[in-house]
Structures are given as C-alpha cells and as structure tokens.
C-alpha cells in the first residue's frame, strides 16, 4: 500500500511540475520566440552559451547580466537589421585566433552599454552600415582589435573605452564612419585607418599607445580636437602618422609628449592647422611629403621641432616656434624674422646617440649655427607667429606664466646690474 501511495504522489508531482530543462529554456530559445521588434529582458545571471540575433529585436540586461563562451564561435552574432543589444557584459574566453566577442553584419543595429572582456577581438563589423556603438568598453589581452571594421560604411563609434587591445579601432575599406569621444590606451595603434575615405576622428583621447592614430591610404579624412599624448613606448612611436594620405585635415589637436608628434610620409595636399605640438622628441617630421600646408600651429618644448626629408612645395607659415627670434615691426602679430627649424641635433644624435646628453648645451647651439643642415631637411617659416594661441586664439596659461617668469627674471637682472654699476 505504501509503495502505491509513493508512486501516486510521484505521478502527481511529475504531471503538475514537468521537467523542462531542455532547448526551450536556453537564451537562444527565448530570442527565437520573441516577436519582431520585441524586447527580451534578461534577469541578472551568467549565461554560458553563444547566441544569434537575426531579426529586429532588443536584447536587454536587467541588473548584472553576463553572456559568456569559450568556444571558437562569437559569443554574440548579430545579423539582418535593427537589432539592439544593451546593458550586458560579454566574456570571450577562447584562445582561438581571431575569435570575436561580438560579430555584426547587416545594418541599422545599435550596441549600448555593453562591456566586453576578450582574449581575442572585441567587436567585428563585417559589411555593416548605419550602426551605432555607444557607451561600450573593451578590455583585451593585446591579441586582437577592440573594434574591427571591414567594408563597413556610415557607422558611429562614440564614447567607447578600450584598454590592452592590439589596435583600438581598425578599419579597412570602410568609408564615412564617425569616431568620436573615445578613450583608447595601451594598444599598438589607438586608431588605425586603412584605405578608408571621409572618416571623422574627433574629440578622442589616444594615450599611452605605440602610435595614437595611424592614417594610411585615406582621402578627405578629418582629425579634429583630439588628444594624442604620451605615445612614446617605442622608437617608432608617433602621435599622428599620415602615410599615403591626401586631402586630409588635422586641426586643433593636442599632440604632446610623443616620440614624434606628427609624421607624414608619401603624403600630399594635407592640411595641418592650429595644433598644439608640445614636448615631443620631434615635433613634426616629413619624408617624401609634398604640397602640404602647416599653418597656425604652436611648437612648444620639442627637442627637435621639425625635419623634412626629400619633401618640397610645402607651405609652412604663421606657426609659433618657441625657439625662434621674434620681432614684430608692423603690429601684425607675426615676426619679421623667418624661422629655420634646423634638425641638426637629430642628425648628430642619430650617428652618436650619447650626444643627447648635450641637448641645449651652449657648445651644441654654437655648432648648430656653424654646421647647418641641408636646405632640403629644413622647414622654414617666413612669418612665424609672435604668440602661441589656443583654439580660441588666446595664449596658453602655461605660456603666459613662462613669459611672466622670464620677464620678471630679466627685470630683476637689469635692476641688479644697474645697482652694481651705481655702487662702482
């Protein structure tokens, strides 16, 4: 009798509460059941699976949601149109080469507040257009790119934080993309543009990389109001590298404390305007770069201000050079004394690096006056600016303080000499 009762009780429980841990309970099954333009909300938890979003749907985390996979497939694949992914953490823990945390193709997608930890790539855009990536972070192990674009046009990448990836944002054959207000550190190239035209790079912080921004094979790109700073961890490190670029404009950027501030090679008809180029080993360096314009920049505190190798027909005008002799005879704000930015010290230290110990030594300055560099390695500004200016045309506070300190010192010295002379 007791056995019959146990069997009957088990039958009632099984019938009332059936076991449902099969395919219907996976995250993918919930996505598949959602209607087009529906919202799938995920409660807090860790979801160990790969998923595919292939129809217009929103996947939204509520609380701390992590989607994780160590397989060689992308953790999340986005296809089709109008997919939204927001408020989730994504962990890609596979050692498989070039495995992405998120793979995206199609158009009109949106990724918001997505935080990625990856052993390989962060986000791959493959033939993707009109897609927005905003408020995203990518933490890597320097094995793959943070965001990688291939033949992907008209996308917006905004307010993204990246650290320890190979290249922060890499794009190839991808046109008319906007890269704004991102922060990229500890990568090879913060931003790497290859054969992509009409790109906007604005208000980004590219710091502590080997090169802040590498722009190659581009036309009509704008690089504006960025901070390219402290990119100096390699002998070939640069703030901004222009290679085979044309009709590209770099304007109002802060390019400071890099190995080379601006390096241009095989670049023509570009405009480098109103940048602050400060504290670099080499301020600006041209090689086989012709017919470019360098104007209204401020060169302050660079070890070597400029060098041009096999470069001609460049318009160098109205820049501020802190090492120049200045005399304004007309009140125009421009000096009547041309400035010849001589890279003599660079040529000398390339042959004997130990001579760097004698930077700014009086004897070295005399040698530079006596042993001038060839004209084809010198940038000459015929009418340099009298004052350094910020973007709004005002002097930097630091420049004002330095000028004030120098003026006070000269005044004090003059008074002392006058008093000594009177006593004698």
QUIGI-V152745 format. One record per pair of residues at least 4 apart in sequence whose C-alpha atoms are under 6 Angstrom apart, sorted by the first residue. I is the first residue (numbers start at 0). J is the second residue. D is the distance in whole Angstrom. If there is no record, write none. Layout:
# QUIGI-V152745
i=I j=J d=D
i=I j=J d=D
This chain:
# QUIGI-V152745
i=12 j=16 d=6
i=13 j=17 d=5
i=23 j=28 d=5
i=27 j=50 d=6
i=33 j=37 d=6
i=35 j=55 d=5
i=35 j=56 d=6
i=36 j=55 d=5
i=36 j=56 d=5
i=37 j=56 d=5
i=38 j=57 d=5
i=39 j=58 d=5
i=40 j=59 d=5
i=40 j=60 d=6
i=41 j=60 d=5
i=41 j=61 d=6
i=42 j=61 d=5
i=43 j=62 d=5
i=43 j=63 d=5
i=43 j=64 d=5
i=44 j=64 d=5
i=45 j=65 d=5
i=45 j=66 d=6
i=46 j=66 d=5
i=47 j=67 d=5
i=47 j=68 d=6
i=48 j=68 d=6
i=49 j=74 d=5
i=49 j=75 d=6
i=50 j=75 d=5
i=51 j=75 d=6
i=51 j=76 d=5
i=52 j=77 d=5
i=53 j=77 d=6
i=53 j=78 d=5
i=53 j=79 d=5
i=54 j=79 d=6
i=55 j=80 d=6
i=55 j=81 d=5
i=55 j=82 d=5
i=56 j=82 d=5
i=57 j=82 d=6
i=57 j=83 d=5
i=57 j=84 d=6
i=58 j=84 d=5
i=59 j=85 d=5
i=59 j=86 d=6
i=60 j=64 d=6
i=60 j=86 d=5
i=60 j=87 d=5
i=64 j=87 d=5
i=64 j=88 d=6
i=65 j=87 d=6
i=65 j=88 d=5
i=65 j=89 d=6
i=66 j=89 d=5
i=67 j=89 d=6
i=67 j=90 d=5
i=68 j=74 d=6
i=68 j=91 d=6
i=69 j=91 d=6
i=69 j=92 d=5
i=69 j=93 d=4
i=70 j=93 d=6
i=71 j=95 d=6
i=71 j=98 d=6
i=73 j=99 d=5
i=73 j=100 d=5
i=73 j=101 d=6
i=74 j=100 d=5
i=74 j=101 d=6
i=75 j=101 d=5
i=76 j=101 d=6
i=76 j=102 d=5
i=77 j=103 d=5
i=78 j=104 d=5
i=78 j=105 d=5
i=79 j=105 d=5
i=80 j=105 d=6
i=80 j=106 d=5
i=80 j=107 d=6
i=81 j=107 d=5
i=81 j=108 d=5
i=82 j=108 d=5
i=83 j=108 d=6
i=83 j=109 d=5
i=83 j=110 d=6
i=84 j=110 d=5
i=85 j=110 d=6
i=85 j=111 d=5
i=85 j=112 d=6
i=85 j=113 d=6
i=86 j=112 d=5
i=86 j=113 d=6
i=87 j=113 d=5
i=88 j=113 d=6
i=88 j=114 d=5
i=88 j=115 d=6
i=89 j=115 d=5
i=90 j=115 d=6
i=90 j=116 d=5
i=90 j=117 d=6
i=91 j=100 d=5
i=91 j=117 d=5
i=92 j=118 d=6
i=97 j=119 d=6
i=98 j=119 d=6
i=98 j=120 d=6
i=99 j=120 d=5
i=99 j=121 d=6
i=100 j=121 d=5
i=101 j=122 d=5
i=102 j=122 d=6
i=102 j=123 d=5
i=103 j=123 d=6
i=103 j=124 d=5
i=104 j=125 d=5
i=104 j=126 d=6
i=104 j=127 d=5
i=105 j=127 d=5
i=106 j=127 d=5
i=106 j=128 d=5
i=106 j=129 d=6
i=106 j=130 d=6
i=107 j=129 d=5
i=107 j=130 d=5
i=108 j=130 d=5
i=109 j=130 d=6
i=109 j=131 d=5
i=110 j=132 d=5
i=111 j=133 d=5
i=111 j=134 d=6
i=112 j=134 d=5
i=112 j=135 d=5
i=113 j=135 d=5
i=114 j=135 d=6
i=114 j=136 d=5
i=115 j=136 d=6
i=115 j=137 d=5
i=116 j=137 d=6
i=116 j=138 d=5
i=116 j=139 d=6
i=117 j=139 d=5
i=118 j=139 d=6
i=118 j=140 d=6
i=119 j=142 d=5
i=119 j=143 d=4
i=120 j=143 d=4
i=120 j=144 d=5
i=120 j=145 d=6
i=121 j=145 d=5
i=121 j=146 d=6
i=122 j=146 d=5
i=123 j=146 d=6
i=123 j=147 d=5
i=124 j=148 d=5
i=125 j=149 d=5
i=126 j=150 d=5
i=126 j=151 d=5
i=127 j=151 d=5
i=128 j=151 d=5
i=128 j=152 d=5
i=128 j=153 d=6
i=128 j=154 d=6
i=129 j=153 d=5
i=129 j=154 d=5
i=130 j=154 d=5
i=131 j=154 d=6
i=131 j=155 d=5
i=132 j=156 d=5
i=133 j=157 d=5
i=133 j=158 d=6
i=134 j=158 d=5
i=134 j=159 d=5
i=135 j=159 d=5
i=136 j=159 d=6
i=136 j=160 d=5
i=136 j=161 d=6
i=137 j=161 d=5
i=138 j=161 d=6
i=138 j=162 d=5
i=139 j=163 d=5
i=139 j=164 d=5
i=140 j=163 d=5
i=140 j=164 d=6
i=141 j=163 d=5
i=141 j=164 d=4
i=141 j=165 d=4
i=142 j=165 d=6
i=143 j=164 d=6
i=143 j=165 d=5
i=144 j=164 d=6
i=144 j=165 d=5
i=144 j=166 d=5
i=144 j=167 d=6
i=145 j=164 d=6
i=145 j=167 d=5
i=145 j=168 d=6
i=146 j=168 d=5
i=147 j=169 d=5
i=147 j=170 d=6
i=148 j=170 d=4
i=149 j=171 d=5
i=150 j=172 d=5
i=150 j=173 d=5
i=151 j=173 d=5
i=152 j=173 d=5
i=152 j=174 d=5
i=152 j=175 d=6
i=152 j=176 d=6
i=153 j=175 d=5
i=153 j=176 d=5
i=154 j=176 d=5
i=155 j=176 d=6
i=155 j=177 d=5
i=156 j=178 d=5
i=157 j=179 d=5
i=157 j=180 d=6
i=157 j=181 d=6
i=158 j=180 d=5
i=158 j=181 d=5
i=159 j=181 d=5
i=160 j=182 d=5
i=160 j=183 d=6
i=161 j=183 d=5
i=162 j=184 d=5
i=162 j=185 d=6
i=163 j=185 d=5
i=163 j=186 d=6
i=164 j=186 d=5
i=165 j=186 d=5
i=165 j=187 d=5
i=166 j=186 d=6
i=166 j=187 d=5
i=166 j=188 d=5
i=166 j=189 d=6
i=167 j=189 d=5
i=167 j=190 d=6
i=168 j=190 d=5
i=169 j=191 d=5
i=170 j=192 d=5
i=170 j=193 d=6
i=171 j=193 d=5
i=171 j=194 d=6
i=171 j=195 d=6
i=172 j=194 d=5
i=172 j=195 d=5
i=173 j=195 d=5
i=174 j=195 d=5
i=174 j=196 d=5
i=175 j=197 d=5
i=175 j=198 d=5
i=176 j=198 d=5
i=177 j=199 d=5
i=178 j=199 d=6
i=178 j=200 d=5
i=179 j=200 d=6
i=179 j=201 d=5
i=179 j=202 d=6
i=179 j=203 d=6
i=180 j=202 d=5
i=180 j=203 d=4
i=181 j=203 d=5
i=182 j=203 d=6
i=182 j=204 d=5
i=183 j=189 d=6
i=183 j=205 d=5
i=184 j=206 d=5
i=184 j=207 d=5
i=184 j=208 d=6
i=185 j=207 d=5
i=185 j=208 d=5
i=186 j=208 d=5
i=187 j=208 d=6
i=187 j=209 d=5
i=188 j=210 d=5
i=188 j=211 d=6
i=189 j=205 d=6
i=189 j=211 d=5
i=189 j=212 d=6
i=190 j=212 d=5
i=191 j=212 d=6
i=191 j=213 d=5
i=192 j=214 d=5
i=192 j=215 d=6
i=193 j=215 d=5
i=193 j=216 d=6
i=194 j=216 d=5
i=194 j=217 d=5
i=195 j=217 d=5
i=196 j=217 d=5
i=196 j=218 d=5
i=196 j=219 d=6
i=197 j=219 d=5
i=197 j=220 d=4
i=198 j=220 d=5
i=199 j=221 d=5
i=200 j=222 d=5
i=201 j=222 d=6
i=201 j=223 d=5
i=201 j=224 d=6
i=201 j=225 d=6
i=202 j=224 d=5
i=202 j=225 d=4
i=203 j=225 d=5
i=204 j=225 d=6
i=204 j=226 d=5
i=205 j=211 d=5
i=205 j=227 d=5
i=206 j=227 d=6
i=206 j=228 d=5
i=206 j=229 d=6
i=206 j=230 d=6
i=207 j=229 d=5
i=207 j=230 d=5
i=208 j=230 d=5
i=209 j=230 d=5
i=209 j=232 d=6
i=209 j=233 d=6
i=209 j=236 d=5
i=210 j=230 d=6
i=210 j=236 d=5
i=210 j=237 d=5
i=210 j=238 d=6
i=211 j=227 d=5
i=211 j=238 d=5
i=211 j=239 d=6
i=212 j=239 d=5
i=213 j=240 d=5
i=214 j=240 d=6
i=214 j=241 d=5
i=215 j=242 d=5
i=215 j=243 d=6
i=215 j=244 d=6
i=216 j=243 d=5
i=216 j=244 d=5
i=217 j=244 d=5
i=218 j=245 d=5
i=218 j=246 d=5
i=218 j=247 d=6
i=219 j=246 d=5
i=219 j=247 d=5
i=220 j=247 d=5
i=221 j=247 d=6
i=221 j=248 d=5
i=222 j=249 d=5
i=223 j=249 d=6
i=223 j=250 d=5
i=223 j=251 d=6
i=223 j=252 d=6
i=224 j=251 d=5
i=224 j=252 d=4
i=225 j=252 d=5
i=226 j=252 d=6
i=226 j=253 d=5
i=227 j=238 d=5
i=227 j=254 d=5
i=228 j=254 d=6
i=228 j=255 d=5
i=228 j=256 d=6
i=229 j=256 d=5
i=229 j=257 d=5
i=230 j=238 d=6
i=230 j=257 d=5
i=231 j=236 d=5
i=231 j=257 d=5
i=231 j=258 d=5
i=236 j=258 d=5
i=237 j=257 d=6
i=237 j=258 d=6
i=237 j=259 d=5
i=237 j=260 d=6
i=238 j=257 d=6
i=238 j=260 d=5
i=239 j=261 d=5
i=240 j=262 d=5
i=240 j=263 d=6
i=241 j=263 d=5
i=242 j=263 d=6
i=242 j=264 d=5
i=242 j=265 d=6
i=242 j=266 d=6
i=243 j=265 d=5
i=243 j=266 d=5
i=244 j=266 d=5
i=245 j=266 d=6
i=245 j=267 d=5
i=245 j=268 d=5
i=245 j=269 d=5
i=246 j=268 d=5
i=246 j=269 d=5
i=247 j=269 d=5
i=248 j=269 d=6
i=248 j=270 d=5
i=248 j=271 d=6
i=249 j=271 d=5
i=250 j=271 d=6
i=250 j=272 d=5
i=250 j=273 d=6
i=250 j=274 d=6
i=251 j=273 d=5
i=251 j=274 d=4
i=252 j=274 d=5
i=253 j=275 d=5
i=254 j=260 d=6
i=254 j=275 d=6
i=254 j=276 d=5
i=255 j=276 d=6
i=255 j=277 d=5
i=255 j=278 d=6
i=255 j=279 d=6
i=256 j=278 d=5
i=256 j=279 d=4
i=257 j=279 d=5
i=258 j=279 d=6
i=258 j=280 d=5
i=259 j=279 d=6
i=259 j=280 d=6
i=259 j=281 d=5
i=259 j=282 d=6
i=260 j=279 d=6
i=260 j=282 d=5
i=260 j=283 d=6
i=261 j=283 d=5
i=262 j=283 d=6
i=262 j=284 d=5
i=262 j=285 d=6
i=263 j=285 d=5
i=264 j=285 d=6
i=264 j=286 d=5
i=264 j=287 d=6
i=264 j=288 d=5
i=265 j=287 d=5
i=265 j=288 d=5
i=266 j=288 d=5
i=267 j=288 d=6
i=267 j=289 d=5
i=267 j=290 d=6
i=267 j=291 d=6
i=268 j=290 d=5
i=268 j=291 d=5
i=269 j=291 d=5
i=270 j=291 d=6
i=270 j=292 d=5
i=271 j=293 d=5
i=272 j=293 d=6
i=272 j=294 d=5
i=272 j=295 d=6
i=272 j=296 d=6
i=273 j=295 d=5
i=273 j=296 d=4
i=274 j=296 d=5
i=275 j=296 d=6
i=275 j=297 d=5
i=276 j=297 d=6
i=276 j=298 d=5
i=277 j=298 d=6
i=277 j=299 d=5
i=277 j=300 d=6
i=277 j=301 d=6
i=278 j=300 d=5
i=278 j=301 d=5
i=279 j=301 d=5
i=280 j=301 d=6
i=280 j=302 d=5
i=280 j=303 d=6
i=281 j=303 d=5
i=281 j=304 d=6
i=282 j=301 d=6
i=282 j=304 d=5
i=282 j=305 d=6
i=283 j=305 d=5
i=284 j=305 d=6
i=284 j=306 d=5
i=284 j=307 d=6
i=285 j=307 d=5
i=285 j=308 d=6
i=286 j=307 d=6
i=286 j=308 d=5
i=286 j=309 d=6
i=286 j=310 d=6
i=287 j=309 d=5
i=287 j=310 d=5
i=288 j=310 d=5
i=289 j=310 d=5
i=289 j=311 d=5
i=289 j=312 d=6
i=289 j=313 d=6
i=290 j=312 d=5
i=290 j=313 d=4
i=291 j=313 d=5
i=292 j=313 d=6
i=292 j=314 d=5
i=293 j=315 d=5
i=294 j=316 d=5
i=294 j=317 d=5
i=294 j=318 d=5
i=295 j=317 d=5
i=295 j=318 d=4
i=296 j=318 d=5
i=297 j=318 d=6
i=297 j=319 d=5
i=297 j=387 d=6
i=298 j=319 d=6
i=298 j=320 d=5
i=299 j=321 d=5
i=305 j=340 d=6
i=306 j=342 d=6
i=306 j=376 d=6
i=306 j=377 d=6
i=307 j=376 d=4
i=307 j=377 d=6
i=308 j=376 d=5
i=315 j=380 d=5
i=316 j=380 d=5
i=317 j=382 d=5
i=317 j=383 d=4
i=317 j=384 d=5
i=318 j=383 d=5
i=318 j=384 d=5
i=319 j=383 d=6
i=319 j=384 d=5
i=319 j=387 d=5
i=323 j=338 d=6
i=325 j=334 d=5
i=326 j=334 d=5
i=326 j=335 d=6
i=327 j=333 d=6
i=327 j=334 d=5
i=327 j=335 d=6
i=332 j=385 d=5
i=333 j=382 d=6
i=333 j=383 d=6
i=333 j=384 d=4
i=333 j=385 d=5
i=334 j=382 d=6
i=334 j=383 d=5
i=334 j=385 d=6
i=337 j=380 d=6
i=337 j=381 d=4
i=337 j=382 d=6
i=338 j=379 d=6
i=338 j=380 d=5
i=339 j=379 d=4
i=340 j=377 d=6
i=340 j=378 d=5
i=341 j=377 d=5
i=343 j=372 d=6
i=348 j=352 d=4
i=348 j=354 d=6
i=366 j=370 d=6
i=367 j=371 d=6
i=387 j=394 d=6
i=388 j=392 d=5
i=388 j=393 d=5
i=388 j=394 d=5
i=389 j=393 d=5
i=389 j=394 d=6
i=399 j=403 d=6
